Amino acid sequence: AIAYYHEPKLRALILVASTNFLINPMGGTMDALMQRELRFKDTMRLGMLQGLVVSALSIVFVVLGAGVWSFIYPHVIANTVLVLMRWRMCSFR
């Protein structure tokens, strides 16, 4: 993408955004266990929480003048919060 758009600033954006590909799988097992246990309300609540966190953080970052990073950071933070909440709500036992 960097070479295609001839924009070297994209490198940092893509690297930070791609951390979601490392964060999300950490909660995938817990999400599958919650679904197997038919805990759909908890799954839905976590999804709603994630959406609220992304929205709130996006507004905060825009107000703080983070520029294009206000599209990237909220998703990374919200996905981290989501994984932590999944681990807290579900165990392997």
CNS distance restraints for C-alpha pairs under 8 A (distance, minus, plus):
assign (resid   1 and name CA) (resid   5 and name CA) 6.04 0.50 0.50
assign (resid   1 and name CA) (resid  10 and name CA) 7.68 0.50 0.50
assign (resid   2 and name CA) (resid   6 and name CA) 5.74 0.50 0.50
assign (resid   2 and name CA) (resid   7 and name CA) 5.55 0.50 0.50
assign (resid   2 and name CA) (resid   8 and name CA) 5.89 0.50 0.50
assign (resid   2 and name CA) (resid   9 and name CA) 7.96 0.50 0.50
assign (resid   2 and name CA) (resid  10 and name CA) 5.86 0.50 0.50
assign (resid   2 and name CA) (resid  11 and name CA) 6.33 0.50 0.50
assign (resid   3 and name CA) (resid   7 and name CA) 7.07 0.50 0.50
assign (resid   3 and name CA) (resid   8 and name CA) 7.87 0.50 0.50
assign (resid   9 and name CA) (resid  13 and name CA) 7.07 0.50 0.50
assign (resid  10 and name CA) (resid  14 and name CA) 5.96 0.50 0.50
assign (resid  11 and name CA) (resid  15 and name CA) 6.15 0.50 0.50
assign (resid  12 and name CA) (resid  16 and name CA) 6.15 0.50 0.50
assign (resid  13 and name CA) (resid  17 and name CA) 6.02 0.50 0.50
assign (resid  13 and name CA) (resid  69 and name CA) 7.50 0.50 0.50
assign (resid  13 and name CA) (resid  72 and name CA) 7.26 0.50 0.50
assign (resid  14 and name CA) (resid  18 and name CA) 5.86 0.50 0.50
assign (resid  15 and name CA) (resid  19 and name CA) 6.76 0.50 0.50
assign (resid  16 and name CA) (resid  20 and name CA) 7.99 0.50 0.50
assign (resid  16 and name CA) (resid  72 and name CA) 7.28 0.50 0.50
assign (resid  16 and name CA) (resid  73 and name CA) 7.93 0.50 0.50
assign (resid  16 and name CA) (resid  76 and name CA) 7.91 0.50 0.50
assign (resid  17 and name CA) (resid  72 and name CA) 5.85 0.50 0.50
assign (resid  17 and name CA) (resid  73 and name CA) 7.79 0.50 0.50
assign (resid  17 and name CA) (resid  75 and name CA) 7.97 0.50 0.50
assign (resid  17 and name CA) (resid  76 and name CA) 6.93 0.50 0.50
assign (resid  18 and name CA) (resid  22 and name CA) 7.41 0.50 0.50
assign (resid  19 and name CA) (resid  23 and name CA) 6.25 0.50 0.50
assign (resid  19 and name CA) (resid  76 and name CA) 7.13 0.50 0.50
assign (resid  20 and name CA) (resid  24 and name CA) 5.80 0.50 0.50
assign (resid  20 and name CA) (resid  75 and name CA) 7.76 0.50 0.50
assign (resid  20 and name CA) (resid  76 and name CA) 5.94 0.50 0.50
assign (resid  20 and name CA) (resid  79 and name CA) 6.98 0.50 0.50
assign (resid  21 and name CA) (resid  25 and name CA) 7.09 0.50 0.50
assign (resid  22 and name CA) (resid  26 and name CA) 7.41 0.50 0.50
assign (resid  23 and name CA) (resid  27 and name CA) 7.63 0.50 0.50
assign (resid  23 and name CA) (resid  79 and name CA) 6.82 0.50 0.50
assign (resid  23 and name CA) (resid  80 and name CA) 6.42 0.50 0.50
assign (resid  23 and name CA) (resid  83 and name CA) 7.39 0.50 0.50
assign (resid  24 and name CA) (resid  28 and name CA) 6.59 0.50 0.50
assign (resid  24 and name CA) (resid  79 and name CA) 6.55 0.50 0.50
assign (resid  24 and name CA) (resid  80 and name CA) 7.75 0.50 0.50
assign (resid  24 and name CA) (resid  83 and name CA) 6.84 0.50 0.50
assign (resid  25 and name CA) (resid  29 and name CA) 7.51 0.50 0.50
assign (resid  26 and name CA) (resid  83 and name CA) 6.53 0.50 0.50
assign (resid  27 and name CA) (resid  31 and name CA) 6.19 0.50 0.50
assign (resid  27 and name CA) (resid  82 and name CA) 7.68 0.50 0.50
assign (resid  27 and name CA) (resid  83 and name CA) 4.70 0.50 0.50
assign (resid  27 and name CA) (resid  84 and name CA) 7.65 0.50 0.50
assign (resid  27 and name CA) (resid  86 and name CA) 6.16 0.50 0.50
assign (resid  27 and name CA) (resid  87 and name CA) 6.82 0.50 0.50
assign (resid  28 and name CA) (resid  32 and name CA) 6.20 0.50 0.50
assign (resid  29 and name CA) (resid  33 and name CA) 6.17 0.50 0.50
assign (resid  30 and name CA) (resid  34 and name CA) 6.11 0.50 0.50
assign (resid  30 and name CA) (resid  86 and name CA) 5.92 0.50 0.50
assign (resid  30 and name CA) (resid  87 and name CA) 6.35 0.50 0.50
assign (resid  30 and name CA) (resid  90 and name CA) 6.04 0.50 0.50
assign (resid  30 and name CA) (resid  91 and name CA) 7.23 0.50 0.50
assign (resid  30 and name CA) (resid  92 and name CA) 7.85 0.50 0.50
assign (resid  31 and name CA) (resid  35 and name CA) 6.22 0.50 0.50
assign (resid  31 and name CA) (resid  43 and name CA) 7.22 0.50 0.50
assign (resid  31 and name CA) (resid  86 and name CA) 6.75 0.50 0.50
assign (resid  32 and name CA) (resid  36 and name CA) 6.08 0.50 0.50
assign (resid  33 and name CA) (resid  37 and name CA) 6.18 0.50 0.50
assign (resid  33 and name CA) (resid  90 and name CA) 7.48 0.50 0.50
assign (resid  33 and name CA) (resid  92 and name CA) 7.99 0.50 0.50
assign (resid  34 and name CA) (resid  38 and name CA) 6.29 0.50 0.50
assign (resid  34 and name CA) (resid  39 and name CA) 5.22 0.50 0.50
assign (resid  34 and name CA) (resid  40 and name CA) 7.32 0.50 0.50
assign (resid  34 and name CA) (resid  42 and name CA) 7.83 0.50 0.50
assign (resid  34 and name CA) (resid  43 and name CA) 7.14 0.50 0.50
assign (resid  34 and name CA) (resid  90 and name CA) 6.78 0.50 0.50
assign (resid  35 and name CA) (resid  39 and name CA) 5.58 0.50 0.50
assign (resid  35 and name CA) (resid  40 and name CA) 6.18 0.50 0.50
assign (resid  35 and name CA) (resid  43 and name CA) 7.51 0.50 0.50
assign (resid  39 and name CA) (resid  43 and name CA) 6.45 0.50 0.50
assign (resid  40 and name CA) (resid  44 and name CA) 6.02 0.50 0.50
assign (resid  41 and name CA) (resid  45 and name CA) 6.04 0.50 0.50
assign (resid  42 and name CA) (resid  46 and name CA) 6.13 0.50 0.50
assign (resid  43 and name CA) (resid  47 and name CA) 6.29 0.50 0.50
assign (resid  44 and name CA) (resid  48 and name CA) 6.18 0.50 0.50
assign (resid  45 and name CA) (resid  49 and name CA) 6.04 0.50 0.50
assign (resid  46 and name CA) (resid  50 and name CA) 6.10 0.50 0.50
assign (resid  46 and name CA) (resid  82 and name CA) 6.62 0.50 0.50
assign (resid  46 and name CA) (resid  85 and name CA) 7.57 0.50 0.50
assign (resid  46 and name CA) (resid  86 and name CA) 7.79 0.50 0.50
assign (resid  47 and name CA) (resid  51 and name CA) 6.30 0.50 0.50
assign (resid  47 and name CA) (resid  82 and name CA) 7.90 0.50 0.50
assign (resid  48 and name CA) (resid  52 and name CA) 6.19 0.50 0.50
assign (resid  49 and name CA) (resid  53 and name CA) 6.08 0.50 0.50
assign (resid  49 and name CA) (resid  82 and name CA) 7.91 0.50 0.50
assign (resid  50 and name CA) (resid  54 and name CA) 6.15 0.50 0.50
assign (resid  50 and name CA) (resid  78 and name CA) 5.52 0.50 0.50
assign (resid  50 and name CA) (resid  79 and name CA) 7.05 0.50 0.50
assign (resid  50 and name CA) (resid  81 and name CA) 7.61 0.50 0.50
assign (resid  50 and name CA) (resid  82 and name CA) 6.25 0.50 0.50
assign (resid  51 and name CA) (resid  55 and name CA) 6.15 0.50 0.50
assign (resid  51 and name CA) (resid  78 and name CA) 7.91 0.50 0.50
assign (resid  52 and name CA) (resid  56 and name CA) 6.01 0.50 0.50
assign (resid  53 and name CA) (resid  57 and name CA) 5.91 0.50 0.50
assign (resid  53 and name CA) (resid  74 and name CA) 7.32 0.50 0.50
assign (resid  53 and name CA) (resid  78 and name CA) 5.80 0.50 0.50
assign (resid  54 and name CA) (resid  58 and name CA) 5.92 0.50 0.50
assign (resid  54 and name CA) (resid  74 and name CA) 4.99 0.50 0.50
assign (resid  54 and name CA) (resid  75 and name CA) 5.85 0.50 0.50
assign (resid  54 and name CA) (resid  77 and name CA) 7.92 0.50 0.50
assign (resid  54 and name CA) (resid  78 and name CA) 5.83 0.50 0.50
assign (resid  55 and name CA) (resid  59 and name CA) 6.39 0.50 0.50
assign (resid  55 and name CA) (resid  74 and name CA) 7.74 0.50 0.50
assign (resid  56 and name CA) (resid  60 and name CA) 6.27 0.50 0.50
assign (resid  57 and name CA) (resid  61 and name CA) 6.00 0.50 0.50
assign (resid  57 and name CA) (resid  70 and name CA) 7.73 0.50 0.50
assign (resid  57 and name CA) (resid  74 and name CA) 5.32 0.50 0.50
assign (resid  58 and name CA) (resid  62 and name CA) 6.12 0.50 0.50
assign (resid  58 and name CA) (resid  70 and name CA) 5.27 0.50 0.50
assign (resid  58 and name CA) (resid  71 and name CA) 6.49 0.50 0.50
assign (resid  58 and name CA) (resid  73 and name CA) 7.98 0.50 0.50
assign (resid  58 and name CA) (resid  74 and name CA) 5.76 0.50 0.50
assign (resid  59 and name CA) (resid  63 and name CA) 6.13 0.50 0.50
assign (resid  59 and name CA) (resid  70 and name CA) 7.75 0.50 0.50
assign (resid  60 and name CA) (resid  64 and name CA) 6.16 0.50 0.50
assign (resid  61 and name CA) (resid  65 and name CA) 6.20 0.50 0.50
assign (resid  61 and name CA) (resid  66 and name CA) 5.32 0.50 0.50
assign (resid  61 and name CA) (resid  67 and name CA) 7.69 0.50 0.50
assign (resid  61 and name CA) (resid  69 and name CA) 7.66 0.50 0.50
assign (resid  61 and name CA) (resid  70 and name CA) 4.98 0.50 0.50
assign (resid  62 and name CA) (resid  66 and name CA) 5.73 0.50 0.50
assign (resid  62 and name CA) (resid  67 and name CA) 6.42 0.50 0.50
assign (resid  62 and name CA) (resid  70 and name CA) 5.78 0.50 0.50
assign (resid  66 and name CA) (resid  70 and name CA) 5.56 0.50 0.50
assign (resid  68 and name CA) (resid  72 and name CA) 7.30 0.50 0.50
assign (resid  69 and name CA) (resid  73 and name CA) 5.90 0.50 0.50
assign (resid  70 and name CA) (resid  74 and name CA) 6.59 0.50 0.50
assign (resid  71 and name CA) (resid  75 and name CA) 7.31 0.50 0.50
assign (resid  72 and name CA) (resid  76 and name CA) 6.62 0.50 0.50
assign (resid  73 and name CA) (resid  77 and name CA) 6.10 0.50 0.50
assign (resid  74 and name CA) (resid  78 and name CA) 5.85 0.50 0.50
assign (resid  75 and name CA) (resid  79 and name CA) 5.92 0.50 0.50
assign (resid  76 and name CA) (resid  80 and name CA) 6.23 0.50 0.50
assign (resid  77 and name CA) (resid  81 and name CA) 6.24 0.50 0.50
assign (resid  78 and name CA) (resid  82 and name CA) 6.03 0.50 0.50
assign (resid  79 and name CA) (resid  83 and name CA) 6.17 0.50 0.50
assign (resid  80 and name CA) (resid  84 and name CA) 6.25 0.50 0.50
assign (resid  81 and name CA) (resid  85 and name CA) 6.09 0.50 0.50
assign (resid  82 and name CA) (resid  86 and name CA) 6.13 0.50 0.50
assign (resid  83 and name CA) (resid  87 and name CA) 6.23 0.50 0.50
assign (resid  84 and name CA) (resid  88 and name CA) 6.17 0.50 0.50
assign (resid  85 and name CA) (resid  89 and name CA) 6.07 0.50 0.50
assign (resid  86 and name CA) (resid  90 and name CA) 6.01 0.50 0.50
assign (resid  87 and name CA) (resid  91 and name CA) 6.63 0.50 0.50
